[in-house]
Amino acid sequence: MNDFILYLNKSIEAANKKEQELIATECKDEANLQKIRANIYGICLTVVQVVAKEKCGKELWEEYVGRLDNIAKNWVKSYEKAKLHNDVEKILIEETKFQVLNEVKEKIQNL
C-alpha cells in the first residue's frame, strides 16, 4: 500500500514538474494536459486513502478499482459527446484521463 501511495505521489510531482517546464517553453496546451494528469493521479490518491479506511487486502483493491471505474463512467459520457461534436480538445482531455486511469490500474495489477 505504501509503495502504491508513493507511486501516486511521485506521479503527481512528475506531472507538476513537466507542466512547469512546458509553461516555461510556452507550450500551454501540453502543460494543461500535464495538469490534468496530476489531477487524475490526485483523485486516485484520494480514493485509495478513503477506501483504505474501509477495506484491506484484496477487498481494498477490488473496491478501489470499482470506484475508479465508477468515476470513469462520467468520462465515457463526456468522451462520447466530444466525439459526437468533433471536439478535438475535449477528446484529447478525456483520452488523457483514461490513459492515467489505465496506468494506475496496471500498477495495481503489478503490486
C-alpha positions in Angstrom: 0.0 0.0 0.0 2.8 2.4 0.9 4.5 1.7 -2.4 1.4 2.5 -4.3 0.8 5.8 -2.5 4.5 6.7 -3.1 3.9 5.9 -6.8 0.9 8.2 -6.9 2.7 11.0 -5.1 5.8 10.7 -7.4 3.4 10.7 -10.5 1.8 13.9 -9.2 5.1 15.5 -8.7 6.4 14.4 -12.1 3.3 15.7 -13.9 3.5 19.0 -12.0 7.2 19.4 -12.9 6.6 18.7 -16.5 3.7 21.2 -16.5 6.0 23.9 -15.2 8.7 23.0 -17.8 6.1 23.3 -20.6 4.7 26.6 -19.3 8.3 27.9 -19.3 8.6 27.0 -23.0 5.1 28.4 -23.7 3.6 25.1 -24.6 0.3 25.9 -22.9 -1.8 23.1 -24.3 0.7 20.4 -23.4 1.1 22.0 -19.9 -2.7 21.8 -19.4 -2.6 18.1 -20.2 0.1 17.6 -17.6 -2.1 19.5 -15.1 -5.0 17.1 -15.9 -2.7 14.1 -15.4 -1.6 15.5 -12.0 -5.3 16.0 -11.1 -6.3 12.4 -12.0 -3.4 11.0 -10.0 -4.6 13.2 -7.2 -8.1 11.8 -7.5 -6.7 8.2 -7.5 -4.7 9.0 -4.3 -7.7 10.4 -2.5 -9.9 7.5 -3.5 -7.3 4.9 -2.3 -6.9 6.7 1.0 -10.7 6.7 1.5 -11.0 3.0 0.6 -8.1 2.0 2.8 -10.1 3.3 5.8 -12.9 0.9 4.9 -11.2 -2.2 3.4 -7.9 -4.1 3.5 -6.1 -6.7 1.4 -7.8 -8.0 -1.7 -11.1 -6.3 -0.9 -9.3 -2.9 -0.8 -8.1 -3.2 -4.4 -11.4 -4.6 -5.7 -13.3 -1.7 -4.1 -10.7 0.8 -5.3 -10.9 -0.4 -8.9 -14.7 -0.4 -8.7 -14.7 3.2 -7.5 -12.3 4.3 -10.2 -14.5 2.6 -12.8 -17.5 4.4 -11.5 -15.7 7.7 -11.8 -14.7 6.9 -15.4 -18.3 6.3 -16.3 -18.8 10.1 -16.5 -15.7 10.5 -18.5 -17.1 8.0 -21.1 -20.2 10.1 -21.5 -18.1 13.2 -21.9 -15.8 11.5 -24.4 -18.7 10.2 -26.5 -20.3 13.7 -26.5 -17.0 15.2 -27.6 -16.6 12.7 -30.4 -20.2 13.4 -31.5 -19.4 17.1 -31.8 -15.9 16.5 -33.1 -14.4 18.5 -30.2 -10.8 17.5 -30.6 -9.6 19.3 -27.5 -12.2 17.6 -25.2 -11.5 14.2 -26.8 -7.8 14.7 -26.0 -8.6 15.6 -22.4 -10.8 12.6 -21.9 -8.2 10.3 -23.5 -5.6 11.7 -21.1 -7.8 10.9 -18.2 -8.3 7.3 -19.4 -4.6 6.9 -20.0 -3.8 7.9 -16.4 -6.5 5.7 -15.0 -5.2 2.7 -17.1 -1.7 3.4 -15.9 -2.9 3.3 -12.3 -4.9 0.1 -12.8 -1.8 -1.5 -14.4 0.3 -0.5 -11.4 -2.3 -2.2 -9.1 -2.0 -5.4 -11.1 1.7 -5.4 -10.7 1.6 -5.0 -6.9 
